[in-house]
Amino acid sequence: MTLGAVLVSLGLEEFLIPNNIIDGGVVGISIIFSHLSGLPVGLFLLLLNLPFLLVGYKQIGKTFAISTLFSVTIMSIGTFLLHDVPPVTVDPLLSAVFGGIVLGVGVGIVIRNGGSLDGTEIVAILFSKKLPFSVGEVVMFFNIFILGSAGFVFGWDHAMYSLIAYYIAFKLIDITLEGFDESKSVWIISDRSKDIGDAIVERLGRGVTYLKGTGGYTGDSKQVIFCVITRLEEAKLKSIVDGFDPNAFLAIGNIHDVKGGRFKKKDIH
């Protein structure tokens, strides 16, 4: 969490803030308030997050609140220390791109280790329990107004750069949380399930599980193959299935986490 918070501080003070580019959430509000008041952005980062932390402590849990307070404190201190360091670049597009990358990786590291850096995420978690919207949709709703405010404060060019930075940070958070080797679940129904399963074990090095199923329309007994692969192995698996049974039923879905079993990488051949 310390590493993640420091990276966020770098992304803010070395890329975004000097070029009047904001992020979403409390960070974006803090940058706007700092610009209007002349006070350090770290002060607003800490003060504006405190009410949300109190709510998170009562509604979500003690460990999450303490982890978030720790991360926000490190981030605030980092912005204080880096405030007088010259920015890496004054090009707004480069600042938006690389600031978004550094920011997204930092936030992803903090979230991956059980903390948070933005109080709006806490509010989104609570709202999502009472409203028919996901956490991501609630956060996006808040950020539309925050990023829109940048247009009135910094100009609409900077608001558009802020949108670029926000989108890049959003994608990098996902990559940091899930990794490039995103896992996928695979379900295969075929009359040649045993041949396909043996080929997956032999050529992909993945374990398979055979499940008993019954066709809802025909009532025939079916053998279902279940296995977990990485995104990079998807094309090879499809070629294996097509090689044995071009008419096989194949369903592939994303998985956010895998634990246990024999999910270990082996050579593809």
N, C-alpha and C positions, 0 to 999 in steps of 0.2 A: 504493500500500500504506500510505503514511503517513496519507492521508485516511481510508482504511477503518479502520485501527487506532484513529485518534482518534475516529471515530464509535462504535466499539465501546466505547471508554472512556467516552464520553458516555452511551451507553445503559446501561452498568453503574452508573456512579456517580451519574447524575442521575435514574435511573428505578428500576432493579431492586434494587440493593444496599440503598439506604435503606429500601425497603419489604419487605425479606426475601424477595425473589423471585429465583430462580436460573435460569440457563440450563443446557443440557446440557454434557456433556464436562468437560474440565479447568477451564473457567470455572465451572461449577456446583460442582465439588469445591473449587475455590479459595475461592468465596464461603462454603461451609459451613465450611471450615477457618479462614477469617478470622473468622467469627462465633464459633466455639468457642474460638479462641486469642487473639483480640483483636489479632492482627498484621495489617498491611496486606494487602489482597487482591492487590495488585500483586506482592508478594513471592512468594506462592504461584503466581500466574500464570506467573512466570518459572521458579521452581524445579521445578514439576511438569511443565512442558513440556520441560525440558532433556533428560531421558532419552529422550523420544520423538523429539526433534530428533537425538539421536545415532544412534538407530535409522534415522531417515529419511535421515540423511547417508550411512549405509552401504548401505541397501537401495533407496532411491528416487533419490537424486542430490544432488550438491553444491549446485546452484543452488536447488533446492526448499528444502533445509535452511537455507541462508543467508537466503533470502527469508522463510522462516517465522520464523527467529530475529530478523530485523529487525522484522517485524510484531509479534511477541510482545513485544519490547523496547519498542517505541513504545506498545503497548497498556498495558504495565505502568507505564511512566512516566506515561502519561495518567491512569491511575487514582490514582497518587500525587498528582498535581497537582490533580485534581478532587475528592479525598476530602473536603475541608473546604468545598466549594462547596454551598450549600443545594440540595436536590433540586427539580426542576421541579414535582413534585406528590407528595402523600402519599396520594392515592387509589390503592389497590392495583390496581383494574381499569384505570384510565388508565395507571398505570405499566407494567402487563403489556402493554397494547396498544402504547403508543408506545415503550416500551423495546424490545419485540420488533421493531418497525419499524426503529428506529435501529440496533439490533444486527444485524438481518438485512441491511440495506443495507451496513453496514460490512464484515461478513464476506464478503458477495458481492463487494464491490470488491476485497478482498484476494485472494480466490480467483481472481477474473478476471484479476488481474495476476501470478499464479504463486506465491502464498504460501498460508499457512494460519495459523490462530490457535488451533488445538486439536490437541493431540497424539493424541487418540483417533481423529482422522481418519487419521493415519499408521498406527496400529495396524489400523484397519479396512481400509485399502488392502492391508496385508500379509496379514491374515487372509482377505480375500476371494480371494486367490490360492490358498489352500490349503483353503478351506471352500466348500461349495456355497451361499454367501450373497453378496449384493451388498454394496458398501461402505455403502450407506444402511441395509441391514438390520442390519449389524454395529454401526453407530453407534447405531441405534435400540435395540438390545439393551443396550448400555452405558447409554444415557440413561434407560431404564426404571428401572434401579437408582439412578441418580444423582438423578433427579427424585423417585423414591419416598423417598429419604433426606431430602428437604426436608420431608416430612410429619412425620418424627420430630424434626427439628431446629427447624423454624419453625412447625409446625402444618399440618394438612391443608388448611385454607383457602389458605394460602400455596403449598402444593404444587400445588393446582389452578390458582392464578394463574400459577405457574411453567410449568405445562403450556400455558396459553394463550400466554404469552410465547414459549415454545419453538416452538409451532406457527406463530405469526405470523412469527417470525424465520426458520423453515425455509422458509416460502412466499416471504418477501421475498428470501432468498438466491437462490431459483430465478428470481424476476422480475429481480433485478439481473444474474444471469448470462445469462439468455436475452432479457430485454427484454420489453416489452409486445407488440411486433410479432413474435411468435413465428413462425418460418418453418415451412411445411408442404410436404411433397412430395406431388405429385398424379400418379396413374396413371389413364388413361382408355382404355377399349377400346370402340370403337363403329364401326359401319359408316359413320358420317358424321364420321369423325375429322378429315378435312381442314376441314370446315365449323366444327367445334368449335375446332380449333386456330387457325384464322383469327380466330374471334370472341374467343378468349382474348388473342391478340396485339393485336387492334384495341380491345377494350373494357376489358381489364385492363392492357394495356401490358406483359404478361409474355412473355418468349420461351418457345417450346415446342420440344421435340425429338421427332421421329417415330422410333419403333423398329419393326422388323419382328418379328412374332410369329406363332406357329402355335397354333391351338386344340387343346388336348390331347384333347378329346372328339371334335370334328368333323374335325380335321386341316386346317381352313380357314386361309388366310393372314389375319392380322390386322395392322392398323396401330395401334400403341400410342402414346399421347401421354404425354410426361413433362414436367412443369413444376414450378416452385417458386413458391409464393404466401405471403402473410402470413395470419395468423389472421383479420384484418379483411376479407380478400377471399374467404374461404371461401364465404360465403352467395351472393355474386355469381357465383362460378364454378359452384356447383351449379345456379343458375338458368339459366346459359348452357348447361350440359350438358343439363338437362331440356328446354330450349327446342328443342334439335335432336334429342335422342334420349332419351326418358324411360327406355328400357330399357338404356342404356349402363352398362357396368361402371365404377364409380368407387371408387378407393381413396385415402384421404388419411391421411398419417402425419406425426408431428412430426419436425422437424429441429432439432438444437441449434446448428448453425453452417452458414453459407453463405459461400462465397468464390469469386470469379471469375465468369465468364459475364456476363450482362446482367441481373442481379437488381437492378433499380433501380425505385423507386416512380414510377408514373405515375397520372394521373387515371383513376378508374373511371367508366364511362358505359354 
